[in-house]
């Protein structure tokens, strides 16, 4: 059995996938391997699983963006998240944060919005890629705050963090885990997190809603099977995956990575997929962004 991941080894998604594979190997009593298939920000892996036999031997591990954002931002995408896959489980949620460099004189979102209105480079914000969820969440905040922000895409999180540390860019939207690393370096500070409530790791950082902006933005990692996979097989795999991610030793390893264990089954994953698809669609379309 293969868990196919569209990203290289070393990232938090790879850590999650390998932890789940190890636990499922035990509970299912069979060989479970992780197959990293990076390329086109996850699309290569999605296509590989789409064309796999629907026999329960191949699952896709994917974050939200390839299933939710890409269908709205690519003119042509050779897969359909609803027709070509069967939801198996949501494993973890993770959140975004907007923050500024240490030289930016803003301690709150309201102060940052006021700076943006003065003009100049304060209106520039970075994300790790054009068309990423942080890109669109930054635009969502701009609309909520009534300001004009200019998105500056970088090639990967490491480059954004380097730009923040050097003062090249004044603000960025990254995952909470990445922002935590920046904050610990003393080169930046989180102004707000996109979660529905404050996070235990950063109790002093308010949510966007607490800061007066009625927006939230969570993302997730989920498992999907090829369309046509029999429901009894899906249910068996879902049970194994949910039990795996809920084990205390797995949870302890995921929390420092900014991953909030959820462990939800096929019906819940299907509902989440549809809700997120519908919620992010208008934001992405309003941005005018096209990935191709």
Backbone torsions as a table, in degrees:
resi	resn	phi	psi	omega
1	UNK	NA	138.2	-177.6
2	UNK	-118.1	137.5	166.4
3	UNK	-105.2	111.8	-174.7
4	UNK	-95.0	127.5	-178.6
5	UNK	-123.6	131.7	-175.3
6	UNK	-86.3	23.8	-177.9
7	UNK	-138.3	156.7	-174.1
8	UNK	-74.7	165.2	175.5
9	UNK	-60.6	152.1	174.8
10	UNK	107.6	-25.4	-179.0
11	UNK	-82.5	168.0	179.7
12	UNK	-62.3	-32.8	177.9
13	UNK	-63.3	-35.7	178.6
14	UNK	-69.6	-41.5	177.5
15	UNK	-60.0	-47.1	178.3
16	UNK	-57.8	-48.5	-175.9
17	UNK	-62.1	-41.2	-178.7
18	UNK	-70.5	-36.5	175.8
19	UNK	-63.0	-43.8	179.7
20	UNK	-65.5	-42.0	-179.8
21	UNK	-60.6	-42.1	-179.4
22	UNK	-62.5	-42.8	-179.1
23	UNK	-71.5	-40.2	179.9
24	UNK	-67.3	-31.5	177.3
25	UNK	-58.6	-39.9	-178.9
26	UNK	-75.1	-49.0	-174.5
27	UNK	-69.3	-33.5	-179.5
28	UNK	-89.3	-15.6	-180.0
29	UNK	66.1	37.1	-179.1
30	UNK	-147.3	166.0	178.3
31	UNK	-71.5	129.1	176.7
32	UNK	-129.2	118.4	-177.0
33	UNK	-117.5	153.3	175.4
34	UNK	-99.1	128.0	178.0
35	UNK	-115.8	108.3	177.0
36	UNK	-80.3	120.6	178.3
37	UNK	-127.3	69.7	-178.5
38	UNK	-69.6	154.3	178.3
39	UNK	146.4	133.0	177.1
40	UNK	53.7	45.2	178.2
41	UNK	44.0	45.3	174.5
42	UNK	104.0	-14.8	-174.9
43	UNK	-66.3	-37.1	-179.9
44	UNK	-59.1	-44.4	179.8
45	UNK	-66.9	-41.6	178.8
46	UNK	-58.0	-44.4	-179.2
47	UNK	-67.2	-36.0	179.8
48	UNK	-64.0	-41.9	-179.2
49	UNK	-74.7	-35.3	177.0
50	UNK	-54.6	-40.4	-175.5
51	UNK	-91.6	2.0	179.8
52	UNK	-77.1	154.2	176.7
53	UNK	-61.1	139.7	-178.6
54	UNK	-83.3	60.1	-174.2
55	UNK	-115.7	7.8	179.8
56	UNK	84.5	3.5	-179.2
57	UNK	-93.4	-7.4	-179.5
58	UNK	-136.7	123.3	177.1
59	UNK	-124.4	150.4	175.9
60	UNK	-101.5	127.3	168.9
61	UNK	-101.6	121.0	-174.7
62	UNK	-144.3	147.2	167.9
63	UNK	-77.9	178.1	-176.0
64	UNK	-60.1	-44.5	-166.3
65	UNK	-54.4	-49.4	-178.6
66	UNK	-61.5	-26.7	-178.1
67	UNK	-93.9	-23.3	-173.2
68	UNK	-114.6	-48.7	-175.3
69	UNK	-82.1	-42.9	-173.6
70	UNK	-60.7	-39.9	178.6
71	UNK	-59.5	-23.3	178.4
72	UNK	-90.6	-18.9	-173.3
73	UNK	-111.2	-11.5	176.1
74	UNK	-102.5	131.8	177.2
75	UNK	-65.3	-34.5	177.6
76	UNK	-135.7	124.8	178.4
77	UNK	-132.9	125.1	-171.9
78	UNK	-84.2	30.0	171.6
79	UNK	-153.4	156.0	177.7
80	UNK	-120.3	122.6	-175.2
81	UNK	-63.0	-21.4	-177.9
82	UNK	-97.8	-32.6	-176.2
83	UNK	-91.5	-26.4	-171.4
84	UNK	-101.6	-3.0	-176.7
85	UNK	-141.0	158.3	173.2
86	UNK	-115.7	123.3	177.0
87	UNK	-63.4	136.2	178.8
88	UNK	-110.4	-51.9	-177.4
89	UNK	-164.9	145.8	163.7
90	UNK	-94.6	129.5	-175.5
91	UNK	-100.5	-46.8	-175.5
92	UNK	-144.1	153.1	169.2
93	UNK	-111.6	152.5	171.7
94	UNK	-143.6	161.8	-169.4
95	UNK	-126.7	166.0	-178.5
96	UNK	-109.4	161.4	175.7
97	UNK	-140.8	145.0	170.6
98	UNK	-105.6	132.6	-179.7
99	UNK	-146.2	172.0	-177.6
100	UNK	-128.0	161.2	176.4
101	UNK	-69.9	160.8	-175.2
102	UNK	-63.8	-22.7	-179.1
103	UNK	-85.3	-8.3	-178.7
104	UNK	-82.6	123.3	-175.3
105	UNK	-81.7	60.3	177.9
106	UNK	-136.8	127.9	179.7
107	UNK	-108.4	-10.6	-179.9
108	UNK	-137.0	166.1	176.6
109	UNK	-63.2	-38.8	179.9
110	UNK	-62.9	-40.6	178.0
111	UNK	-66.8	-37.7	177.9
112	UNK	-65.5	-44.0	178.9
113	UNK	-61.2	-37.7	178.4
114	UNK	-65.2	-38.7	176.8
115	UNK	-63.6	-42.6	-180.0
116	UNK	-58.2	-39.3	-178.5
117	UNK	-68.2	-16.5	177.2
118	UNK	-77.5	-11.3	178.3
119	UNK	91.8	-170.4	179.5
120	UNK	76.9	-157.5	-173.2
121	UNK	-77.3	-8.4	178.6
122	UNK	-60.0	-22.8	-178.0
123	UNK	-78.5	-7.0	-179.5
124	UNK	-85.3	131.8	173.4
125	UNK	-134.1	147.9	-174.7
126	UNK	-106.1	154.9	164.5
127	UNK	-142.1	172.8	-174.8
128	UNK	-78.3	-9.5	179.9
129	UNK	-171.3	144.7	171.2
130	UNK	-66.2	135.6	-179.8
131	UNK	86.0	4.1	178.1
132	UNK	-83.3	164.6	178.2
133	UNK	-61.5	-41.9	175.6
134	UNK	-57.8	-36.3	176.2
135	UNK	-56.7	-52.3	-175.6
136	UNK	-72.5	-30.4	178.2
137	UNK	-68.1	-36.0	175.5
138	UNK	-60.6	-39.7	177.8
139	UNK	-69.6	-33.8	176.8
140	UNK	-63.2	-42.1	177.3
141	UNK	-64.2	-42.2	-179.7
142	UNK	-56.8	-42.9	179.3
143	UNK	-65.0	-43.4	-178.7
144	UNK	-65.2	-33.1	-177.4
145	UNK	-89.3	-9.9	-178.9
146	UNK	69.7	36.2	179.5
147	UNK	-126.1	163.8	175.9
148	UNK	-102.9	116.0	176.1
149	UNK	-109.6	146.6	178.0
150	UNK	-109.8	119.8	-178.1
151	UNK	-79.9	132.2	177.0
152	UNK	-119.1	102.4	-178.1
153	UNK	-79.7	139.7	174.6
154	UNK	-114.6	167.5	178.5
155	UNK	-96.0	82.3	176.0
156	UNK	99.9	156.4	-177.7
157	UNK	-62.5	-40.2	-178.0
158	UNK	-57.9	-38.4	-179.7
159	UNK	-70.7	-36.1	176.0
160	UNK	-63.5	-45.2	-177.5
161	UNK	-64.2	-38.9	176.9
162	UNK	-64.2	-41.5	179.4
163	UNK	-65.4	-37.4	177.4
164	UNK	-66.7	-43.3	-178.1
165	UNK	-65.6	-32.1	-178.8
166	UNK	-87.0	-9.1	-177.6
167	UNK	82.3	13.0	-179.3
168	UNK	-67.6	-31.6	-178.6
169	UNK	-131.2	138.5	-174.2
170	UNK	-80.8	-25.7	-173.6
171	UNK	-147.3	160.1	179.4
172	UNK	-156.0	152.1	168.8
173	UNK	-111.3	119.3	-179.8
174	UNK	-136.5	176.1	171.8
175	UNK	-67.4	157.3	179.1
176	UNK	-59.2	-39.6	-179.7
177	UNK	-61.0	-43.4	179.4
178	UNK	-67.6	-38.9	178.6
179	UNK	-67.4	-32.4	176.2
180	UNK	-59.9	-40.5	177.7
181	UNK	-63.7	-42.5	178.7
182	UNK	-63.8	-42.9	-177.5
183	UNK	-64.7	-40.3	179.1
184	UNK	-65.1	-25.9	179.3
185	UNK	-75.4	-14.5	-177.5
186	UNK	81.6	6.2	-177.0
187	UNK	-99.1	0.6	179.8
188	UNK	-166.8	170.9	178.0
189	UNK	-146.9	138.1	175.5
190	UNK	-72.4	136.1	176.1
191	UNK	-99.7	-30.5	179.6
192	UNK	-164.6	152.6	176.9
193	UNK	-112.3	152.9	-173.3
194	UNK	-88.6	6.2	-177.9
195	UNK	-76.0	163.2	179.2
196	UNK	-72.7	-18.1	177.8
197	UNK	-146.3	164.5	179.4
198	UNK	-59.5	148.4	-178.1
199	UNK	-92.6	142.3	-177.7
200	UNK	-59.5	-33.7	-178.7
201	UNK	-69.8	-27.5	-176.2
202	UNK	-134.3	67.9	-174.5
203	UNK	-65.2	-18.6	-178.9
204	UNK	-87.9	-5.5	-178.6
205	UNK	-97.1	119.1	-178.3
206	UNK	-74.5	164.1	171.6
207	UNK	-81.8	168.2	176.2
208	UNK	-63.0	-39.8	-179.8
209	UNK	-64.4	-42.2	176.6
210	UNK	-60.5	-30.6	-177.6
211	UNK	-84.0	-0.3	175.6
212	UNK	100.9	10.9	-178.6
213	UNK	-120.8	117.3	-171.5
214	UNK	-81.0	64.9	178.3
215	UNK	-136.9	151.8	172.6
216	UNK	-139.6	160.8	178.3
217	UNK	-159.8	96.3	176.4
218	UNK	-106.0	153.1	174.9
219	UNK	-127.0	176.3	-175.4
220	UNK	-152.8	164.9	165.8
221	UNK	-113.7	130.5	-178.3
222	UNK	-135.0	162.3	175.8
223	UNK	-107.5	137.6	178.2
224	UNK	-134.5	146.7	175.0
225	UNK	-110.3	160.0	175.5
226	UNK	-60.8	146.9	176.7
227	UNK	-55.8	142.3	-179.9
228	UNK	94.7	-6.0	177.0
229	UNK	-65.5	126.4	-176.7
230	UNK	-57.8	142.3	-176.2
231	UNK	-59.4	-39.8	178.1
232	UNK	-59.3	-35.2	177.6
233	UNK	-69.7	-44.2	178.3
234	UNK	-58.3	-45.0	-178.2
235	UNK	-63.9	-40.3	179.6
236	UNK	-65.0	-43.7	179.6
237	UNK	-67.8	-37.9	179.0
238	UNK	-63.2	-44.0	179.1
239	UNK	-59.4	-44.2	-179.8
240	UNK	-64.9	-41.3	-178.1
241	UNK	-69.1	-43.2	-179.4
242	UNK	-65.9	-43.4	176.9
243	UNK	-61.2	-36.7	-178.7
244	UNK	-64.5	-49.1	-173.6
245	UNK	-73.6	-21.4	-179.0
246	UNK	-86.1	-6.7	180.0
247	UNK	-67.0	138.2	-173.4
248	UNK	-54.9	-40.1	-178.0
249	UNK	-68.3	-31.9	176.4
250	UNK	-70.3	-46.1	179.7
251	UNK	-57.5	-42.5	-178.9
252	UNK	-63.6	-31.6	179.8
253	UNK	-81.7	-24.5	-177.3
254	UNK	-87.8	-32.7	-176.7
255	UNK	-58.3	-42.2	178.0
256	UNK	-64.0	-17.4	178.5
257	UNK	-88.5	4.1	-179.5
258	UNK	78.3	20.2	-178.9
259	UNK	-102.9	124.2	-177.6
260	UNK	-99.3	107.6	-175.5
261	UNK	-62.8	130.9	177.0
262	UNK	-115.9	-56.4	177.9
263	UNK	65.7	66.7	-178.2
264	UNK	-115.2	147.6	-173.5
265	UNK	-85.1	-170.2	-173.2
266	UNK	-58.0	-45.3	-177.7
267	UNK	-65.1	-42.7	179.1
268	UNK	-66.1	-40.9	179.8
269	UNK	-63.8	-39.8	178.5
270	UNK	-62.9	-41.5	179.8
271	UNK	-66.6	-42.3	178.9
272	UNK	-62.3	-43.8	179.8
273	UNK	-59.2	-47.4	-178.6
274	UNK	-65.5	-43.5	-179.2
275	UNK	-62.9	-47.3	-178.7
276	UNK	-66.6	-38.4	177.4
277	UNK	-59.1	-45.2	-179.0
278	UNK	-71.6	-34.8	-177.4
279	UNK	-74.5	-38.9	-177.1
280	UNK	-82.8	-22.3	-177.8
281	UNK	-53.8	-52.9	-179.1
282	UNK	-61.3	-35.7	179.5
283	UNK	-64.6	-45.3	-177.5
284	UNK	-69.0	-42.3	179.9
285	UNK	-65.6	-39.4	-179.3
286	UNK	-65.7	-26.2	179.7
287	UNK	-70.7	-22.9	-176.9
288	UNK	75.6	4.8	-176.4
289	UNK	-75.0	136.5	172.5
290	UNK	-128.5	130.1	-176.8
291	UNK	-80.1	-14.7	-178.2
292	UNK	-134.8	NA	NA
